[in-house]
Structure formats: C-alpha cells, structure tokens
Amino acid sequence: MSTTAEQLESVKRWLLAKKPDLGDIDLDLDLIANRVIDSLRFIDFVFFLEQLTGRELQMDAESVKAFRTLRSLRDQVLTTGNGA
C-alpha cells in the first residue's frame, strides 16, 4: 500500500498531466477556483482518487470541500481510514 505522501505525489502528477502549464501545484492552491479541475474533469478526478485509494468516495455538498486543495485531499481523502 502506498503512503499518503506517495499518493499525494500521484495526485499532483495526474493534475499536472492535465495542466502542464502549471509547473507545480502548491498545497493550498484552490484547484477548483483556479480551474485545475473543472466540472467536466471532476468525475474523472474522483474516479482516479478511488482507484488510488482503493475505496469508494462518498460525495455530498459538504465533502466537495475535501477536493479543493492538495492539503485538504491529503488530510481528508488520502489519509488512511478517512473518506470524503
């Protein structure tokens, strides 16, 4: 099983593959407001995260906040035992 840090790097690589002009993504960059993830790509992103974590992620209005930054993804989605 991957560590949280390895998973976070995988997430960053996935995002940068979609937006190579960014070069890097700060932990606190709002991925939605800065259009790193748009509404069309969001479902693909959630599917990628489910594959990465090996579990289904529950989605509701409140849990979307967990997908806004790499820091919130790390703390709320990738950390073992926690789900969005």
DSSP file (Angstrom, degrees, kcal/mol; ACC not computed):
  #  RESIDUE AA STRUCTURE BP1 BP2  ACC     N-H-->O    O-->H-N    N-H-->O    O-->H-N    TCO  KAPPA ALPHA  PHI   PSI    X-CA   Y-CA   Z-CA
    1    1 A M              0   0    0      0, 0.0     2,-0.1     0, 0.0    52,-0.1   0.000 360.0 360.0 360.0 139.6    0.0    0.0    0.0
    2    2 A S        -     0   0    0     50,-0.2     2,-0.1     1,-0.1     0, 0.0  -0.378 360.0-116.1 -74.0 151.6    1.2    3.5   -0.9
    3    3 A T     >  -     0   0    0      1,-0.1     4,-2.5    -2,-0.1     5,-0.2  -0.410  29.2-107.9 -78.3 165.0    2.0    6.1    1.8
    4    4 A T  H  > S+     0   0    0      1,-0.2     4,-2.6     2,-0.2     5,-0.2   0.893 121.5  53.6 -60.1 -40.1   -0.1    9.2    1.9
    5    5 A A  H  > S+     0   0    0      2,-0.2     4,-2.0     1,-0.2    -1,-0.2   0.904 109.5  47.8 -62.9 -41.7    2.9   11.2    0.6
    6    6 A E  H  > S+     0   0    0      2,-0.2     4,-2.0     1,-0.2    -2,-0.2   0.900 112.3  49.4 -66.0 -40.3    3.3    8.8   -2.4
    7    7 A Q  H  X S+     0   0    0     -4,-2.5     4,-2.3     2,-0.2    -2,-0.2   0.909 108.9  52.6 -64.1 -41.5   -0.5    9.1   -3.1
    8    8 A L  H  X S+     0   0    0     -4,-2.6     4,-2.5     1,-0.2    -2,-0.2   0.899 108.5  50.4 -62.0 -40.7   -0.3   12.9   -2.9
    9    9 A E  H  X S+     0   0    0     -4,-2.0     4,-2.6     2,-0.2    -1,-0.2   0.884 108.9  52.2 -64.0 -38.2    2.6   12.9   -5.5
   10   10 A S  H  X S+     0   0    0     -4,-2.0     4,-2.3     2,-0.2    -2,-0.2   0.903 109.7  49.1 -62.9 -41.0    0.5   10.7   -7.7
   11   11 A V  H  X S+     0   0    0     -4,-2.3     4,-2.6     2,-0.2    -2,-0.2   0.935 111.3  49.3 -63.2 -46.5   -2.4   13.1   -7.5
   12   12 A K  H  X S+     0   0    0     -4,-2.5     4,-2.8     1,-0.2    -2,-0.2   0.918 111.4  49.1 -60.7 -44.1   -0.1   16.0   -8.3
   13   13 A R  H  X S+     0   0    0     -4,-2.6     4,-1.9     2,-0.2    -1,-0.2   0.907 110.9  50.7 -61.4 -42.0    1.3   14.2  -11.3
   14   14 A W  H  X S+     0   0    0     -4,-2.3     4,-1.0     2,-0.2    -2,-0.2   0.932 113.4  44.9 -61.4 -46.3   -2.2   13.4  -12.5
   15   15 A L  H >X S+     0   0    0     -4,-2.6     4,-1.7     1,-0.2     3,-0.5   0.914 112.7  50.3 -65.3 -43.3   -3.2   17.0  -12.2
   16   16 A L  H 3< S+     0   0    0     -4,-2.8    -1,-0.2     1,-0.2    -2,-0.2   0.804 103.8  59.4 -67.6 -28.1   -0.1   18.3  -13.8
   17   17 A A  H 3< S+     0   0    0     -4,-1.9    -1,-0.2    -5,-0.2    -2,-0.2   0.833 110.8  42.6 -65.7 -31.2   -0.5   15.9  -16.7
   18   18 A K  H << S+     0   0    0     -4,-1.0    -2,-0.2    -3,-0.5    -1,-0.2   0.775 130.3  26.3 -83.1 -28.6   -3.9   17.6  -17.4
   19   19 A K    ><  +     0   0    0     -4,-1.7     3,-1.9    -5,-0.1     4,-0.4  -0.560  67.8 164.4-133.6  67.0   -2.5   21.2  -16.8
   20   20 A P  G >   +     0   0    0      0, 0.0     3,-0.9     0, 0.0    -1,-0.1   0.723  68.1  73.7 -62.9 -21.5    1.3   21.0  -17.7
   21   21 A D  G 3  S+     0   0    0      1,-0.2     3,-0.1    -3,-0.1    -5,-0.1   0.676  84.2  69.8 -65.7 -15.9    1.5   24.8  -17.9
   22   22 A L  G <  S-     0   0    0     -3,-1.9     2,-1.7    -6,-0.2    -1,-0.2   0.866  76.4-165.2 -70.6 -36.0    1.3   25.0  -14.1
   23   23 A G    <   +     0   0    0     -3,-0.9     2,-0.3    -4,-0.4    -1,-0.2  -0.233  68.6   9.2  78.6 -50.2    4.7   23.5  -13.5
   24   24 A D        -     0   0    0     -2,-1.7     2,-0.5    -3,-0.1     0, 0.0  -0.969  68.0-135.8-153.5 162.8    3.9   22.8   -9.8
   25   25 A I        -     0   0    0     -2,-0.3     2,-0.1     4,-0.0    -9,-0.0  -0.978  19.2-136.1-129.9 119.4    0.8   23.0   -7.5
   26   26 A D    >   -     0   0    0     -2,-0.5     3,-1.4     1,-0.1    44,-0.5  -0.387  24.1-117.5 -68.2 148.6    1.0   24.5   -4.1
   27   27 A L  T 3  S+     0   0    0      1,-0.3    44,-2.6    43,-0.1    45,-0.4   0.785 114.3  43.0 -57.5 -28.7   -0.7   22.5   -1.3
   28   28 A D  T 3  S+     0   0    0     42,-0.2     2,-0.3    41,-0.2    -1,-0.3   0.322  80.2 124.1-105.6   7.7   -3.1   25.4   -0.7
   29   29 A L    <   -     0   0    0     -3,-1.4     2,-0.9     1,-0.1    41,-0.4  -0.535  68.9-120.8 -67.7 128.5   -3.9   26.3   -4.3
   30   30 A D     >  -     0   0    0     -2,-0.3     4,-2.0     1,-0.2     6,-0.3  -0.617  24.9-163.2 -72.8 108.2   -7.7   26.2   -4.8
   31   31 A L  T  4>S+     0   0    0     37,-4.1     6,-2.2    -2,-0.9     5,-2.0   0.792  85.2  42.8 -66.8 -29.8   -7.9   23.6   -7.5
   32   32 A I  T >45S+     0   0    0     36,-0.4     3,-1.7     3,-0.2    -1,-0.2   0.934 114.1  47.1 -83.0 -50.2  -11.5   24.5   -8.5
   33   33 A A  T 345S+     0   0    0      1,-0.3    -2,-0.2    35,-0.1    -1,-0.1   0.827 115.5  47.7 -61.8 -31.7  -11.2   28.3   -8.4
   34   34 A N  T 3<5S-     0   0    0     -4,-2.0    -1,-0.3     3,-0.0    -2,-0.2   0.283 113.2-120.9 -93.8  10.0   -8.0   28.1  -10.4
   35   35 A R  T < 5S+     0   0    0     -3,-1.7     3,-0.2     2,-0.3    -3,-0.2   0.749  74.2 130.9  57.9  29.8   -9.6   25.7  -12.9
   36   36 A V  S   <S+     0   0    0     -5,-2.0     2,-0.5     1,-0.3    -4,-0.2   0.866  85.5  28.3 -70.5 -37.9   -7.0   23.0  -12.3
   37   37 A I  S    S-     0   0    0     -6,-2.2    -1,-0.3    31,-0.1    -2,-0.3  -0.993  82.8-174.0-120.4 124.3  -10.1   20.8  -12.0
   38   38 A D     >  -     0   0    0     -2,-0.5     4,-1.6    -3,-0.2     3,-0.4  -0.604  43.5 -92.7-109.2 177.4  -13.3   21.8  -13.9
   39   39 A S  H  > S+     0   0    0      1,-0.2     4,-0.6    -2,-0.2    -1,-0.0   0.828 124.8  50.7 -61.6 -32.8  -16.7   20.4  -13.8
   40   40 A L  H  4 S+     0   0    0      1,-0.2     4,-0.4     2,-0.1    -1,-0.2   0.849 115.4  41.6 -73.0 -33.6  -16.0   18.1  -16.7
   41   41 A R  H  > S+     0   0    0     -3,-0.4     4,-2.3     1,-0.2    -2,-0.2   0.626  94.1  84.0 -87.6 -14.6  -12.8   16.7  -15.2
   42   42 A F  H  X S+     0   0    0     -4,-1.6     4,-2.6     1,-0.2     5,-0.2   0.900  89.5  49.1 -59.7 -44.9  -14.1   16.4  -11.7
   43   43 A I  H  X S+     0   0    0     -4,-0.6     4,-2.4     1,-0.2    -1,-0.2   0.908 111.8  49.5 -63.4 -41.7  -15.8   13.0  -12.2
   44   44 A D  H  > S+     0   0    0     -4,-0.4     4,-2.5     2,-0.2    -1,-0.2   0.892 110.7  51.8 -60.7 -39.2  -12.5   11.6  -13.8
   45   45 A F  H  X S+     0   0    0     -4,-2.3     4,-2.5     2,-0.2    -2,-0.2   0.920 109.4  47.9 -64.7 -45.2  -10.6   13.0  -10.8
   46   46 A V  H  X S+     0   0    0     -4,-2.6     4,-2.4     2,-0.2    -2,-0.2   0.918 111.8  50.7 -62.4 -43.2  -12.9   11.3   -8.3
   47   47 A F  H  X S+     0   0    0     -4,-2.4     4,-2.2     2,-0.2    -2,-0.2   0.920 109.9  50.4 -60.2 -44.0  -12.6    8.0  -10.2
   48   48 A F  H  X S+     0   0    0     -4,-2.5     4,-2.5     1,-0.2    -2,-0.2   0.921 110.6  49.5 -58.7 -44.9   -8.8    8.4  -10.2
   49   49 A L  H  X S+     0   0    0     -4,-2.5     4,-2.6     1,-0.2     6,-0.3   0.875 108.9  52.3 -64.3 -37.4   -8.8    9.0   -6.4
   50   50 A E  H  X>S+     0   0    0     -4,-2.4     4,-1.9     2,-0.2     5,-0.8   0.904 111.3  46.9 -64.2 -40.6  -11.0    6.0   -5.9
   51   51 A Q  H  <5S+     0   0    0     -4,-2.2    -2,-0.2     2,-0.2    -1,-0.2   0.909 113.9  48.6 -65.5 -41.5   -8.5    3.9   -7.9
   52   52 A L  H  <5S+     0   0    0     -4,-2.5   -50,-0.2     1,-0.2    -2,-0.2   0.894 119.9  35.6 -65.8 -42.2   -5.6    5.3   -6.0
   53   53 A T  H  <5S-     0   0    0     -4,-2.6    -1,-0.2     2,-0.2    -2,-0.2   0.682 100.6-129.8 -88.7 -18.7   -7.1    4.8   -2.5
   54   54 A G  T  <5S+     0   0    0     -4,-1.9     2,-0.3    -5,-0.2    -3,-0.2   0.720  74.4  90.4  76.8  20.7   -8.9    1.5   -3.3
   55   55 A R  S   <S-     0   0    0     -5,-0.8     2,-0.3    -6,-0.3    -1,-0.2  -0.987  81.0-101.9-146.5 156.6  -12.2    2.7   -1.9
   56   56 A E        -     0   0    0     -2,-0.3     2,-0.5    -3,-0.1    -9,-0.1  -0.592  35.0-138.0 -76.9 135.6  -15.4    4.4   -3.0
   57   57 A L        -     0   0    0     -2,-0.3     2,-0.4   -11,-0.1    -7,-0.1  -0.834  12.2-133.2 -98.2 130.0  -15.6    8.1   -2.1
   58   58 A Q        -     0   0    0     -2,-0.5     2,-0.5     5,-0.0     0, 0.0  -0.660  21.6-153.9 -82.9 132.3  -18.9    9.4   -0.8
   59   59 A M        +     0   0    0     -2,-0.4     2,-0.3     3,-0.0     3,-0.0  -0.923  29.0 139.3-114.4 129.1  -19.9   12.6   -2.4
   60   60 A D     >  -     0   0    0     -2,-0.5     4,-1.2    24,-0.3     3,-0.2  -0.918  65.5 -87.4-149.3 175.5  -22.2   15.2   -0.9
   61   61 A A  T  4 S+     0   0    0     -2,-0.3     4,-0.3     1,-0.2     3,-0.3   0.866 126.3  46.9 -57.0 -38.9  -22.2   19.0   -0.9
   62   62 A E  T >4 S+     0   0    0      1,-0.2     3,-1.2     2,-0.2     4,-0.3   0.874 106.1  57.4 -71.6 -37.8  -20.0   19.2    2.2
   63   63 A S  G >4 S+     0   0    0      1,-0.3     3,-1.6     2,-0.2     4,-0.3   0.706  86.8  77.4 -70.7 -18.6  -17.5   16.6    1.0
   64   64 A V  G >< S+     0   0    0     -4,-1.2     3,-1.9    -3,-0.3    -1,-0.3   0.817  82.4  68.5 -60.2 -28.8  -16.7   18.6   -2.1
   65   65 A K  G X  S+     0   0    0     -3,-1.2     3,-1.5    -4,-0.3     4,-0.4   0.808  87.8  66.2 -58.2 -29.6  -14.6   20.9    0.1
   66   66 A A  G <  S+     0   0    0     -3,-1.6    -1,-0.3    -4,-0.3    10,-0.2   0.665  99.3  52.2 -66.9 -15.6  -12.2   18.0    0.6
   67   67 A F  G <  S+     0   0    0     -3,-1.9    -1,-0.3    -4,-0.3    -2,-0.2   0.334  84.4  88.8-102.2   5.6  -11.3   18.2   -3.1
   68   68 A R  S <  S+     0   0    0     -3,-1.5   -37,-4.1    -4,-0.2   -36,-0.4   0.841  94.7  16.2 -78.5 -33.9  -10.4   22.0   -3.2
   69   69 A T  S  > S-     0   0    0     -4,-0.4     4,-2.2   -39,-0.2   -41,-0.2  -0.913  72.2-116.5-135.8 162.1   -6.7   21.8   -2.4
   70   70 A L  H  > S+     0   0    0    -44,-0.5     4,-2.8   -41,-0.4     5,-0.2   0.870 116.8  56.0 -64.4 -34.7   -4.0   19.2   -2.2
   71   71 A R  H  > S+     0   0    0    -44,-2.6     4,-2.7     2,-0.2    -1,-0.2   0.940 109.1  44.5 -63.3 -46.7   -3.7   19.8    1.5
   72   72 A S  H  > S+     0   0    0    -45,-0.4     4,-2.6     2,-0.2     5,-0.5   0.870 113.1  52.2 -68.0 -34.7   -7.4   19.0    2.1
   73   73 A L  H  X>S+     0   0    0     -4,-2.2     5,-2.9     2,-0.2     4,-2.2   0.942 112.0  46.4 -61.5 -46.6   -7.1   16.0   -0.2
   74   74 A R  I  <>S+     0   0    0     -4,-2.8     5,-1.1     3,-0.2    -2,-0.2   0.933 119.9  38.8 -59.9 -46.8   -4.2   14.8    1.8
   75   75 A D  I  <5S+     0   0    0     -4,-2.7    -1,-0.2    -5,-0.2    -2,-0.2   0.791 130.2  24.7 -78.7 -28.9   -5.9   15.4    5.1
   76   76 A Q  I  <5S+     0   0    0     -4,-2.6    -3,-0.2   -10,-0.2    -2,-0.2   0.664 132.3  23.1-113.3 -20.8   -9.4   14.2    4.3
   77   77 A V  I  <5S+     0   0    0     -4,-2.2    -3,-0.2    -5,-0.5    -4,-0.1   0.784 122.8  39.9-114.4 -46.6   -9.2   11.8    1.4
   78   78 A L  I   <S+     0   0    0     -5,-2.9     2,-0.2     2,-0.1    -4,-0.2   0.790  85.5 101.1 -82.4 -27.9   -5.8   10.2    1.2
   79   79 A T  S > <S-     0   0    0     -5,-1.1     3,-2.2    -6,-0.4   -76,-0.0  -0.405  88.6-102.0 -61.9 125.8   -5.2    9.7    4.9
   80   80 A T  T 3  S+     0   0    0      1,-0.3    -1,-0.1    -2,-0.2     3,-0.1  -0.178 103.7  18.9 -52.9 132.0   -5.9    6.0    5.6
   81   81 A G  T 3  S+     0   0    0      1,-0.3     2,-0.4    -4,-0.1    -1,-0.3   0.236 102.6 100.6  93.2 -14.5   -9.2    5.4    7.2
   82   82 A N    <   -     0   0    0     -3,-2.2     2,-0.3    -5,-0.1    -1,-0.3  -0.841  49.4-170.6-105.7 144.2  -10.8    8.8    6.3
   83   83 A G              0   0    0     -2,-0.4    -6,-0.1    -3,-0.1   -26,-0.1  -0.905 360.0 360.0-127.1 158.5  -13.2    9.2    3.4
   84   84 A A              0   0    0     -2,-0.3   -24,-0.3    -7,-0.1   -18,-0.1   0.467 360.0 360.0 -82.0 360.0  -14.6   12.3    1.8
